Amino acid sequence: MTSKVIRFEMGNRIKVSDREMFHYYKNHQKEFWTPGKFFVSHILFIVDPKSADKERRLKELKAREILRRLRAGQDFAELARK
């Protein structure tokens, strides 16, 4: 409550120009910096060494189909979610 009153009272009296804000930002950029974020996806086909040749071929066909879609421009993240 107190901070709201102070902000209201002071906000009406204190005027900060765009130029002052720009200079403050320019001189304090480290305070505004945040590290970038990355989201990583991968597509993995696990083939059990003991699996039948038919199962291996099916997974290889599926992998080739995904590769074809990627080369055609389909979104990697979208394909990875499937």
N, C-alpha and C positions, 0 to 999 in steps of 0.2 A: 504494500500500500504506500509506504513512504517513498519508495523508488518511483512509483507512478506520479506522485505529487511533485517530486523533484524534477522528473522528466518533463512534466507538463509546465511547471513554472520556468524552468531553465530553457526548455525548447522554444518558448515564445521570445526569449531574450537573446539567445545565441544564434547567430547566423554564420554559416560556413559556406563559402563560395565553392563553386566547382573547381576553381584553380587550387584552392587550399586543399580540397579533398584529393585532387590529383597529385599534388606535391607530397601529401602525407602518404598516400599509397606508394608513390615512387620511392620514397625514403624508407618505407617499412614493408617492402614486398615479401620479405621472408616470413612475416607474420600472416600473410594471406596465402602462402604456398601450401598446397597439399600434394602428397605423392599421387602419381597416376595409378589407376586401377586397371587390371587386366583380367579378362575372363578367358580361361583356356578350355578348349574342348579337344577331344580326340575321338577317333573312330578305331575301334579295336575288334578284331575277329579272333576269337580264341578257338583253336583247333586242338582237340585232344589227340596226342600222338597215336592213341589206340583207336581212334574213330575210323569208320569205314571210308573207303575212297569216295563213295557217293556223297557223304556228308562234307568231306573236304572240298569236293568239286562245287557243291552248292554254296559253300561259304566263299569260295574263290569267285564264283559267278556274281554273288551279291557284292563282293568287294569291287569287282570290275564295273558293275552297274553304278555303284556310288562314285567311283573314279570318273566314269563317263559323265555323270551328272555334274560333278565338280568342274570338269573341263568345259562343260556347256554353260557354266556360270551360276549354277545353283548355290545357295548359301551353305557354307560349311557347317555353321552352328546348327542350322535347321536339320541338315542330314545327320549330324552327330546326335541330335536329340531322338531320332527315330530308332 
